[in-house]
Amino acid sequence: MHVVAQLAVSLDGVASGFDVDLARFYALASLWQEEVTLVGADTILAQESDVLAAPRRGPRAEGPLLAVVDSRARVHSWNALRDLGYWSDVLALYADQTPPRPPDATTRELTTGYDQVDLAEVLTVLGRRGVRTVRVDSSGALLRACLELDLIDELALLVHPVLVGSGERWFDTRQLNLHHVGTEVFKDGVLWMRYCVAI
Ligand SMILES: NC(=O)c1ccc[n+]([C@@H]2O[C@H](COP(=O)([O-])OP(=O)(O)OC[C@H]3O[C@@H](n4cnc5c(N)ncnc54)[C@H](OP(=O)(O)O)[C@@H]3O)[C@@H](O)[C@H]2O)c1
């Protein structure tokens, strides 16, 4: 299985507080044609009002599966996410200690870990189900956890020509050696830099 993470960052390594061309971000992200998009609950919650207000196009049969790490069962917009017109279906990733769901909940679930989702086990289970490519859509806690666990094979950074100055850095834990795969320079000064993670 190939696990890739793409994120937009500033030149000083901050992942928010500047404008991102989302059409370009997702056009580039679509190049991997991932079968599963792995997202954290906080990323979903940050967009929840937009998701709920978006037109319900219905599931896209050929789209990836949206798998959301949600060990505290904080996400409630499952139907709206499924109907956004990008994903084929949604999968809630829970842990043993996740609060009970409503009895009428119909969202598919995968339970791993005790009080937190076991990310390595999730990838193992998805691999057993035939998934070959997973794209992690995170610039924060989920990405850092995946990097700490050596679960990421490829990193693609869309580096924006801006110094944000303050804010959480996307990676601040330990040294990682990377092999440069390629760089594309866009007219507005954004660099798309791709690296393989050396284990
Ligand atoms: N710049 C970019 O390219 C980009 C990309 C994506 C998102 N974002 C932005 O980033 C913000 C959200 O970032 P965030 O860091 O708050 O959230 P996040 O990336 O969504 O990560 C939080 C999720 O990670 C899970 N998690 C964290 N550590 C874990 C571990 N060790 N094991 C298992 N699961 C773990 C949490 O689990 P629990 O369920 O237990 O809480 C939670 O579901 C949003 O504003 C979003 O828009 C930016």
The ligand as an SDF file (V2000), in Angstrom:
LIG
                    3D

 48 52  0  0  0  0  0  0  0  0999 V2000
   -2.9630   23.0690    5.0240 N   0  0  0  0  0  0  0  0  0  0  0  0
   -3.4630   21.9070    4.6220 C   0  0  0  0  0  0  0  0  0  0  0  0
   -3.0720   21.3400    3.6120 O   0  0  0  0  0  0  0  0  0  0  0  0
   -4.5380   21.2370    5.4630 C   0  0  0  0  0  0  0  0  0  0  0  0
   -4.9230   19.9210    5.1890 C   0  0  0  0  0  0  0  0  0  0  0  0
   -5.8920   19.3380    6.0080 C   0  0  0  0  0  0  0  0  0  0  0  0
   -6.4260   20.0610    7.0670 C   0  0  0  0  0  0  0  0  0  0  0  0
   -6.0210   21.3360    7.2970 N   0  0  0  0  0  0  0  0  0  0  0  0
   -6.5700   22.1030    8.4330 C   0  0  0  0  0  0  0  0  0  0  0  0
   -6.0430   21.5710    9.6370 O   0  0  0  0  0  0  0  0  0  0  0  0
   -6.9740   21.8240   10.7020 C   0  0  0  0  0  0  0  0  0  0  0  0
   -7.1790   20.5640   11.5280 C   0  0  0  0  0  0  0  0  0  0  0  0
   -5.9430   20.0920   11.9920 O   0  0  0  0  0  0  0  0  0  0  0  0
   -5.8650   19.3280   13.3680 P   0  0  0  0  0  0  0  0  0  0  0  0
   -4.4380   19.0500   13.6630 O   0  0  0  0  0  0  0  0  0  0  0  0
   -6.6450   20.1040   14.3710 O   0  0  0  0  0  0  0  0  0  0  0  0
   -6.6780   18.0340   13.0730 O   0  0  0  0  0  0  0  0  0  0  0  0
   -6.5760   16.7190   12.1690 P   0  0  0  0  0  0  0  0  0  0  0  0
   -5.4730   16.7570   11.1930 O   0  0  0  0  0  0  0  0  0  0  0  0
   -7.9590   16.5280   11.6870 O   0  0  0  0  0  0  0  0  0  0  0  0
   -6.1620   15.6490   13.2680 O   0  0  0  0  0  0  0  0  0  0  0  0
   -7.0000   15.3750   14.3550 C   0  0  0  0  0  0  0  0  0  0  0  0
   -7.4360   13.9290   14.2880 C   0  0  0  0  0  0  0  0  0  0  0  0
   -6.2880   13.1110   14.4600 O   0  0  0  0  0  0  0  0  0  0  0  0
   -6.5720   12.1120   15.4010 C   0  0  0  0  0  0  0  0  0  0  0  0
   -5.3310   11.7410   16.0770 N   0  0  0  0  0  0  0  0  0  0  0  0
   -4.3730   12.5720   16.5340 C   0  0  0  0  0  0  0  0  0  0  0  0
   -3.3620   11.8720   17.0680 N   0  0  0  0  0  0  0  0  0  0  0  0
   -3.6930   10.5510   16.9480 C   0  0  0  0  0  0  0  0  0  0  0  0
   -3.0430    9.3290   17.3110 C   0  0  0  0  0  0  0  0  0  0  0  0
   -1.8550    9.3160   17.9080 N   0  0  0  0  0  0  0  0  0  0  0  0
   -3.6710    8.1750   17.0200 N   0  0  0  0  0  0  0  0  0  0  0  0
   -4.8760    8.1770   16.4190 C   0  0  0  0  0  0  0  0  0  0  0  0
   -5.5370    9.3080   16.0460 N   0  0  0  0  0  0  0  0  0  0  0  0
   -4.9410   10.4800   16.3080 C   0  0  0  0  0  0  0  0  0  0  0  0
   -7.5960   12.7320   16.3550 C   0  0  0  0  0  0  0  0  0  0  0  0
   -8.2820   11.6910   16.9430 O   0  0  0  0  0  0  0  0  0  0  0  0
   -9.5530   11.8380   17.9220 P   0  0  0  0  0  0  0  0  0  0  0  0
  -10.6720   11.3600   17.0800 O   0  0  0  0  0  0  0  0  0  0  0  0
   -9.2340   10.9480   19.0460 O   0  0  0  0  0  0  0  0  0  0  0  0
   -9.6650   13.2680   18.3110 O   0  0  0  0  0  0  0  0  0  0  0  0
   -8.4250   13.5530   15.3740 C   0  0  0  0  0  0  0  0  0  0  0  0
   -9.4440   12.7820   14.7710 O   0  0  0  0  0  0  0  0  0  0  0  0
   -8.2560   22.2780   10.0530 C   0  0  0  0  0  0  0  0  0  0  0  0
   -8.4210   23.6470   10.2630 O   0  0  0  0  0  0  0  0  0  0  0  0
   -8.0550   21.9680    8.5800 C   0  0  0  0  0  0  0  0  0  0  0  0
   -8.7380   22.8510    7.7430 O   0  0  0  0  0  0  0  0  0  0  0  0
   -5.0820   21.9370    6.5240 C   0  0  0  0  0  0  0  0  0  0  0  0
  1  2  1  0
  2  3  2  0
  2  4  1  0
  4  5  1  0
  4 48  2  0
  5  6  2  0
  6  7  1  0
  7  8  2  0
  8  9  1  0
  8 48  1  0
  9 10  1  0
  9 46  1  0
 10 11  1  0
 11 12  1  0
 11 44  1  0
 12 13  1  0
 13 14  1  0
 14 15  2  0
 14 16  1  0
 14 17  1  0
 17 18  1  0
 18 19  2  0
 18 20  1  0
 18 21  1  0
 21 22  1  0
 22 23  1  0
 23 24  1  0
 23 42  1  0
 24 25  1  0
 25 26  1  0
 25 36  1  0
 26 27  1  0
 26 35  1  0
 27 28  2  0
 28 29  1  0
 29 30  1  0
 29 35  2  0
 30 31  1  0
 30 32  2  0
 32 33  1  0
 33 34  2  0
 34 35  1  0
 36 37  1  0
 36 42  1  0
 37 38  1  0
 38 39  2  0
 38 40  1  0
 38 41  1  0
 42 43  1  0
 44 45  1  0
 44 46  1  0
 46 47  1  0
M  CHG  2   8   1  16  -1
M  END
$$$$
